[in-house]
Amino acid sequence: MTSQRDLKIAVFIMVIFLITGIICYASFTPPVPENPVRIMFQTKAGKVLFTHSVHVGDYTEECLDCHHNIEDDETYNCSDCHEETGDEDLPSRSDAFHTNCRGCHEDLDAGPVECNSCHSL
């Protein structure tokens, strides 16, 4: 039969291992990938989960197909230029997404084009 003293020692050792494991897990976080895997866009119509790795890896899309700028060959995020509300010179962020994403899906006859297919979360 196990004595109370042995039981207390075993619990103490387990607590030490648990604390050590938590500290090690928090200290050695995995590095952030160079290219994002998934991106969650917060929109008024519902969240949109965009699988960046699929579009970059499985399709023949170039970075500049989406991250475009007419004036140079640099890559930009949509929000760098497209604001929430657009004007006659530059479409709003949602209009730019809809034109670019839906347009590509319709041109390639692949991917969702219905509202609730993207705005599903």
PyRosetta script that sets phi, psi and omega in degrees:
from pyrosetta import init, pose_from_sequence

init()
pose = pose_from_sequence("MTSQRDLKIAVFIMVIFLITGIICYASFTPPVPENPVRIMFQTKAGKVLFTHSVHVGDYTEECLDCHHNIEDDETYNCSDCHEETGDEDLPSRSDAFHTNCRGCHEDLDAGPVECNSCHSL")
pose.set_psi(1, 144.6)
pose.set_omega(1, -177.4)
pose.set_phi(2, -85.7)
pose.set_psi(2, 136.2)
pose.set_omega(2, -180.0)
pose.set_phi(3, -82.4)
pose.set_psi(3, 162.5)
pose.set_omega(3, 177.4)
pose.set_phi(4, -60.8)
pose.set_psi(4, -37.4)
pose.set_omega(4, -179.1)
pose.set_phi(5, -63.4)
pose.set_psi(5, -45.2)
pose.set_omega(5, 178.3)
pose.set_phi(6, -63.2)
pose.set_psi(6, -38.7)
pose.set_omega(6, 178.7)
pose.set_phi(7, -64.6)
pose.set_psi(7, -42.4)
pose.set_omega(7, 178.5)
pose.set_phi(8, -64.4)
pose.set_psi(8, -39.9)
pose.set_omega(8, 178.1)
pose.set_phi(9, -63.8)
pose.set_psi(9, -43.7)
pose.set_omega(9, -180.0)
pose.set_phi(10, -62.8)
pose.set_psi(10, -44.3)
pose.set_omega(10, 178.3)
pose.set_phi(11, -64.2)
pose.set_psi(11, -41.5)
pose.set_omega(11, 179.0)
pose.set_phi(12, -61.0)
pose.set_psi(12, -44.2)
pose.set_omega(12, 179.2)
pose.set_phi(13, -64.6)
pose.set_psi(13, -41.3)
pose.set_omega(13, 178.5)
pose.set_phi(14, -63.3)
pose.set_psi(14, -40.6)
pose.set_omega(14, 177.9)
pose.set_phi(15, -64.1)
pose.set_psi(15, -41.6)
pose.set_omega(15, 177.7)
pose.set_phi(16, -60.7)
pose.set_psi(16, -46.1)
pose.set_omega(16, 178.9)
pose.set_phi(17, -63.0)
pose.set_psi(17, -39.8)
pose.set_omega(17, 179.3)
pose.set_phi(18, -63.5)
pose.set_psi(18, -47.5)
pose.set_omega(18, 179.3)
pose.set_phi(19, -63.9)
pose.set_psi(19, -41.9)
pose.set_omega(19, 177.7)
pose.set_phi(20, -61.7)
pose.set_psi(20, -42.8)
pose.set_omega(20, 178.9)
pose.set_phi(21, -62.7)
pose.set_psi(21, -42.7)
pose.set_omega(21, 179.2)
pose.set_phi(22, -64.6)
pose.set_psi(22, -43.4)
pose.set_omega(22, 179.2)
pose.set_phi(23, -63.7)
pose.set_psi(23, -44.6)
pose.set_omega(23, 179.3)
pose.set_phi(24, -64.2)
pose.set_psi(24, -41.6)
pose.set_omega(24, 179.5)
pose.set_phi(25, -62.6)
pose.set_psi(25, -42.3)
pose.set_omega(25, -179.2)
pose.set_phi(26, -72.9)
pose.set_psi(26, -29.8)
pose.set_omega(26, -176.4)
pose.set_phi(27, -79.9)
pose.set_psi(27, -30.4)
pose.set_omega(27, -174.4)
pose.set_phi(28, -116.2)
pose.set_psi(28, 66.2)
pose.set_omega(28, 179.0)
pose.set_phi(29, -72.7)
pose.set_psi(29, 148.6)
pose.set_omega(29, 179.1)
pose.set_phi(30, -67.2)
pose.set_psi(30, 149.4)
pose.set_omega(30, -179.7)
pose.set_phi(31, -68.3)
pose.set_psi(31, 150.4)
pose.set_omega(31, 178.1)
pose.set_phi(32, -72.8)
pose.set_psi(32, 132.4)
pose.set_omega(32, -179.2)
pose.set_phi(33, -65.3)
pose.set_psi(33, 150.0)
pose.set_omega(33, -178.9)
pose.set_phi(34, -63.8)
pose.set_psi(34, -43.3)
pose.set_omega(34, 174.8)
pose.set_phi(35, -107.3)
pose.set_psi(35, 137.4)
pose.set_omega(35, -179.3)
pose.set_phi(36, -65.6)
pose.set_psi(36, 150.0)
pose.set_omega(36, 178.7)
pose.set_phi(37, -87.4)
pose.set_psi(37, -53.3)
pose.set_omega(37, 178.2)
pose.set_phi(38, -134.8)
pose.set_psi(38, 148.3)
pose.set_omega(38, 178.1)
pose.set_phi(39, -128.6)
pose.set_psi(39, 132.6)
pose.set_omega(39, 177.2)
pose.set_phi(40, -105.4)
pose.set_psi(40, 115.4)
pose.set_omega(40, 177.5)
pose.set_phi(41, -93.8)
pose.set_psi(41, 127.8)
pose.set_omega(41, 176.3)
pose.set_phi(42, -89.5)
pose.set_psi(42, 117.0)
pose.set_omega(42, -179.8)
pose.set_phi(43, -128.3)
pose.set_psi(43, 166.1)
pose.set_omega(43, 178.4)
pose.set_phi(44, -68.4)
pose.set_psi(44, -28.0)
pose.set_omega(44, -177.6)
pose.set_phi(45, -87.7)
pose.set_psi(45, 0.8)
pose.set_omega(45, -177.8)
pose.set_phi(46, 122.4)
pose.set_psi(46, 157.1)
pose.set_omega(46, -178.0)
pose.set_phi(47, -67.9)
pose.set_psi(47, 145.7)
pose.set_omega(47, 177.6)
pose.set_phi(48, -120.9)
pose.set_psi(48, 121.4)
pose.set_omega(48, 177.3)
pose.set_phi(49, -94.6)
pose.set_psi(49, 116.7)
pose.set_omega(49, -178.4)
pose.set_phi(50, -109.3)
pose.set_psi(50, 122.3)
pose.set_omega(50, -179.9)
pose.set_phi(51, -90.9)
pose.set_psi(51, 91.1)
pose.set_omega(51, -176.8)
pose.set_phi(52, -60.9)
pose.set_psi(52, -42.8)
pose.set_omega(52, -176.9)
pose.set_phi(53, -62.9)
pose.set_psi(53, -34.7)
pose.set_omega(53, 178.5)
pose.set_phi(54, -68.7)
pose.set_psi(54, -44.6)
pose.set_omega(54, -178.4)
pose.set_phi(55, -66.9)
pose.set_psi(55, -34.6)
pose.set_omega(55, -179.8)
pose.set_phi(56, -81.0)
pose.set_psi(56, -40.5)
pose.set_omega(56, -173.4)
pose.set_phi(57, -86.9)
pose.set_psi(57, -43.0)
pose.set_omega(57, -172.7)
pose.set_phi(58, -90.0)
pose.set_psi(58, -22.1)
pose.set_omega(58, -178.5)
pose.set_phi(59, -109.7)
pose.set_psi(59, 167.2)
pose.set_omega(59, -178.0)
pose.set_phi(60, -95.3)
pose.set_psi(60, 32.8)
pose.set_omega(60, 179.8)
pose.set_phi(61, -77.7)
pose.set_psi(61, 140.3)
pose.set_omega(61, 174.5)
pose.set_phi(62, -94.6)
pose.set_psi(62, 155.9)
pose.set_omega(62, 179.8)
pose.set_phi(63, -55.8)
pose.set_psi(63, -41.7)
pose.set_omega(63, -176.1)
pose.set_phi(64, -72.2)
pose.set_psi(64, -10.7)
pose.set_omega(64, 174.9)
pose.set_phi(65, -64.9)
pose.set_psi(65, -34.1)
pose.set_omega(65, 178.7)
pose.set_phi(66, -107.3)
pose.set_psi(66, -45.5)
pose.set_omega(66, -178.3)
pose.set_phi(67, -90.8)
pose.set_psi(67, 69.5)
pose.set_omega(67, -172.6)
pose.set_phi(68, -101.3)
pose.set_psi(68, 159.3)
pose.set_omega(68, 168.4)
pose.set_phi(69, -151.7)
pose.set_psi(69, 128.4)
pose.set_omega(69, -175.2)
pose.set_phi(70, -64.8)
pose.set_psi(70, -30.4)
pose.set_omega(70, -171.5)
pose.set_phi(71, -85.2)
pose.set_psi(71, -23.2)
pose.set_omega(71, -179.5)
pose.set_phi(72, -150.5)
pose.set_psi(72, 177.9)
pose.set_omega(72, -178.0)
pose.set_phi(73, -101.4)
pose.set_psi(73, 26.4)
pose.set_omega(73, 177.1)
pose.set_phi(74, -84.0)
pose.set_psi(74, 155.6)
pose.set_omega(74, 175.4)
pose.set_phi(75, -96.6)
pose.set_psi(75, 138.7)
pose.set_omega(75, -179.0)
pose.set_phi(76, -132.5)
pose.set_psi(76, 155.1)
pose.set_omega(76, 169.8)
pose.set_phi(77, -81.6)
pose.set_psi(77, 152.7)
pose.set_omega(77, -176.8)
pose.set_phi(78, -56.0)
pose.set_psi(78, -42.3)
pose.set_omega(78, -176.2)
pose.set_phi(79, -70.7)
pose.set_psi(79, -10.3)
pose.set_omega(79, 175.9)
pose.set_phi(80, -66.2)
pose.set_psi(80, -32.2)
pose.set_omega(80, -178.1)
pose.set_phi(81, -117.8)
pose.set_psi(81, -44.5)
pose.set_omega(81, -175.3)
pose.set_phi(82, -85.4)
pose.set_psi(82, 119.0)
pose.set_omega(82, 178.1)
pose.set_phi(83, -89.9)
pose.set_psi(83, 175.1)
pose.set_omega(83, -177.6)
pose.set_phi(84, -62.6)
pose.set_psi(84, -37.4)
pose.set_omega(84, 175.2)
pose.set_phi(85, -113.2)
pose.set_psi(85, 135.0)
pose.set_omega(85, -177.6)
pose.set_phi(86, -94.0)
pose.set_psi(86, -177.8)
pose.set_omega(86, 174.8)
pose.set_phi(87, -142.9)
pose.set_psi(87, -171.0)
pose.set_omega(87, -176.7)
pose.set_phi(88, -69.1)
pose.set_psi(88, -21.7)
pose.set_omega(88, -179.9)
pose.set_phi(89, -86.6)
pose.set_psi(89, -34.3)
pose.set_omega(89, -173.4)
pose.set_phi(90, -141.1)
pose.set_psi(90, 125.1)
pose.set_omega(90, -179.7)
pose.set_phi(91, -67.4)
pose.set_psi(91, 158.4)
pose.set_omega(91, 176.7)
pose.set_phi(92, -64.4)
pose.set_psi(92, 165.9)
pose.set_omega(92, -179.1)
pose.set_phi(93, -59.6)
pose.set_psi(93, -45.6)
pose.set_omega(93, -178.7)
pose.set_phi(94, -66.4)
pose.set_psi(94, -39.2)
pose.set_omega(94, 177.2)
pose.set_phi(95, -64.1)
pose.set_psi(95, -40.0)
pose.set_omega(95, 179.3)
pose.set_phi(96, -64.9)
pose.set_psi(96, -42.9)
pose.set_omega(96, 176.9)
pose.set_phi(97, -60.8)
pose.set_psi(97, -49.6)
pose.set_omega(97, -177.2)
pose.set_phi(98, -62.4)
pose.set_psi(98, -41.8)
pose.set_omega(98, 179.8)
pose.set_phi(99, -65.8)
pose.set_psi(99, -48.2)
pose.set_omega(99, -176.2)
pose.set_phi(100, -71.8)
pose.set_psi(100, -52.9)
pose.set_omega(100, -175.1)
pose.set_phi(101, -69.9)
pose.set_psi(101, -55.5)
pose.set_omega(101, -179.4)
pose.set_phi(102, -63.1)
pose.set_psi(102, -38.9)
pose.set_omega(102, 179.4)
pose.set_phi(103, -60.0)
pose.set_psi(103, -44.6)
pose.set_omega(103, 178.6)
pose.set_phi(104, -64.9)
pose.set_psi(104, -44.7)
pose.set_omega(104, 179.2)
pose.set_phi(105, -60.9)
pose.set_psi(105, -41.3)
pose.set_omega(105, 179.7)
pose.set_phi(106, -70.1)
pose.set_psi(106, -41.3)
pose.set_omega(106, 180.0)
pose.set_phi(107, -62.9)
pose.set_psi(107, -41.1)
pose.set_omega(107, -177.9)
pose.set_phi(108, -89.0)
pose.set_psi(108, -4.6)
pose.set_omega(108, -176.2)
pose.set_phi(109, 52.0)
pose.set_psi(109, 44.8)
pose.set_omega(109, 179.5)
pose.set_phi(110, -148.5)
pose.set_psi(110, 145.9)
pose.set_omega(110, 178.1)
pose.set_phi(111, 89.6)
pose.set_psi(111, 164.4)
pose.set_omega(111, -176.3)
pose.set_phi(112, -74.6)
pose.set_psi(112, 146.5)
pose.set_omega(112, 174.6)
pose.set_phi(113, -129.1)
pose.set_psi(113, -10.5)
pose.set_omega(113, 177.9)
pose.set_phi(114, -84.3)
pose.set_psi(114, 148.7)
pose.set_omega(114, -175.8)
pose.set_phi(115, -53.7)
pose.set_psi(115, -53.1)
pose.set_omega(115, -174.0)
pose.set_phi(116, -74.5)
pose.set_psi(116, -2.9)
pose.set_omega(116, 175.2)
pose.set_phi(117, -76.6)
pose.set_psi(117, -34.8)
pose.set_omega(117, 178.1)
pose.set_phi(118, -97.0)
pose.set_psi(118, -45.9)
pose.set_omega(118, -177.9)
pose.set_phi(119, -86.1)
pose.set_psi(119, 68.3)
pose.set_omega(119, -171.9)
pose.set_phi(120, -110.2)
pose.set_psi(120, -6.5)
pose.set_omega(120, -176.0)
pose.set_phi(121, -106.7)
pose.dump_pdb("model.pdb")
